[in-house]
Amino acid sequence: MTTKQKIWLYVSLGMFIIPEVLWSTIGNYVYELSQLGRVDVYHPFRNNFVVKLGSGSLYSSVLFIQLFGSLLATYLLFRNRSLIKNKVIFSVLMVVSLILVSISSIVFYLVAIFNPSFP
């Protein structure tokens, strides 16, 4: 891959990784889904201002940025598949990026649908 293609790939991966490291948006939502049967008091995976009840639009916008970044990374990997010499590494990267896209899209859809301000 050329330097320009690598830079765009790193930028698109950064669009997913940086919000996830800072606020654990997808990690919090998956943790909440895994705790559905419990009667304990709500304890998020990582407590922060993005996942609080009043910040639905901020939460949706951060999830959209993550979804866009993972989609862009998948597209760039697929478009430049002939430039990646090791096919095993390419296959692993594509599987990981497709998993990230599917999880991000499901969480974004659920957050958008269950948002109280959704029409």
C-alpha positions as CSV (number, residue, x, y, z in Angstrom):
1,M,0.0,0.0,0.0
2,T,1.2,3.5,-0.7
3,T,1.8,6.0,2.1
4,K,-1.4,8.0,1.3
5,Q,-3.5,4.8,1.5
6,K,-1.9,3.8,4.8
7,I,-2.6,7.3,6.2
8,W,-6.3,7.1,5.2
9,L,-6.5,3.6,6.7
10,Y,-5.0,4.8,10.0
11,V,-7.3,7.8,10.1
12,S,-10.4,5.6,9.6
13,L,-9.2,3.2,12.2
14,G,-8.6,6.1,14.5
15,M,-12.2,7.2,14.0
16,F,-13.3,4.0,15.6
17,I,-10.5,3.3,18.2
18,I,-10.2,6.8,19.8
19,P,-13.9,7.1,20.8
20,E,-13.9,3.5,22.0
21,V,-10.8,4.0,24.2
22,L,-12.1,7.3,25.6
23,W,-15.7,6.5,26.3
24,S,-16.3,2.7,25.6
25,T,-19.5,3.4,23.7
26,I,-19.9,0.0,22.2
27,G,-18.4,-1.8,25.2
28,N,-20.9,-0.1,27.5
29,Y,-23.9,-1.0,25.4
30,V,-22.8,-4.7,25.0
31,Y,-22.2,-4.9,28.8
32,E,-25.7,-3.5,29.4
33,L,-27.2,-6.1,27.1
34,S,-25.4,-8.8,28.9
35,Q,-26.8,-7.6,32.3
36,L,-30.5,-7.7,31.3
37,G,-31.6,-10.4,33.7
38,R,-30.0,-8.9,36.8
39,V,-31.8,-6.9,39.4
40,D,-28.7,-5.1,40.6
41,V,-28.3,-1.4,40.5
42,Y,-27.1,-0.1,37.1
43,H,-23.3,-0.1,37.0
44,P,-21.9,0.7,33.5
45,F,-18.7,-0.9,32.2
46,R,-17.1,2.6,32.3
47,N,-19.1,5.5,33.7
48,N,-18.7,8.6,31.6
49,F,-20.8,11.5,30.4
50,V,-21.5,10.1,26.9
51,V,-23.6,7.2,28.1
52,K,-25.6,9.1,30.6
53,L,-29.3,9.3,30.1
54,G,-29.5,12.9,28.9
55,S,-26.9,12.8,26.2
56,G,-28.6,10.7,23.5
57,S,-27.7,12.8,20.6
58,L,-24.1,13.0,21.6
59,Y,-24.0,9.2,22.1
60,S,-25.6,8.7,18.6
61,S,-23.1,11.0,17.0
62,V,-20.1,9.3,18.6
63,L,-21.5,5.9,17.4
64,F,-22.1,7.3,13.9
65,I,-18.4,8.4,13.8
66,Q,-17.3,5.0,14.9
67,L,-19.6,3.3,12.3
68,F,-18.3,5.5,9.6
69,G,-14.7,4.9,10.5
70,S,-15.1,1.1,10.6
71,L,-17.0,1.2,7.2
72,L,-14.2,3.3,5.7
73,A,-11.5,1.0,7.0
74,T,-13.3,-2.0,5.6
75,Y,-13.7,-0.3,2.2
76,L,-10.1,0.8,2.1
77,L,-8.9,-2.7,3.0
78,F,-11.1,-4.3,0.4
79,R,-10.2,-1.8,-2.3
80,N,-6.5,-2.3,-1.7
81,R,-6.6,-6.1,-1.3
82,S,-4.2,-6.7,-4.2
83,L,-1.5,-4.6,-2.6
84,I,-1.4,-6.6,0.6
85,K,1.1,-9.3,0.1
86,N,0.2,-11.7,2.9
87,K,-3.3,-13.1,2.3
88,V,-3.6,-14.5,5.8
89,I,-3.1,-11.1,7.4
90,F,-5.6,-9.6,4.9
91,S,-8.2,-12.3,5.7
92,V,-7.8,-11.7,9.5
93,L,-8.0,-7.9,9.0
94,M,-11.2,-8.2,6.9
95,V,-12.9,-10.5,9.4
96,V,-12.1,-8.2,12.3
97,S,-13.2,-5.1,10.3
98,L,-16.5,-6.8,9.2
99,I,-17.2,-7.8,12.9
100,L,-16.6,-4.2,13.9
101,V,-18.9,-2.9,11.2
102,S,-21.6,-5.3,12.2
103,I,-21.4,-4.6,15.9
104,S,-21.2,-0.9,15.3
105,S,-24.2,-0.9,13.0
106,I,-26.3,-3.0,15.4
107,V,-25.5,-0.8,18.4
108,F,-26.1,2.4,16.4
109,Y,-29.4,1.1,15.2
110,L,-30.5,0.1,18.7
111,V,-29.4,3.4,20.2
112,A,-31.2,5.4,17.5
113,I,-34.4,3.4,17.8
114,F,-34.6,3.4,21.6
115,N,-33.7,7.1,21.8
116,P,-36.6,9.0,23.5
117,S,-36.5,11.8,21.0
118,F,-36.7,9.4,18.0
119,P,-39.9,10.3,16.0
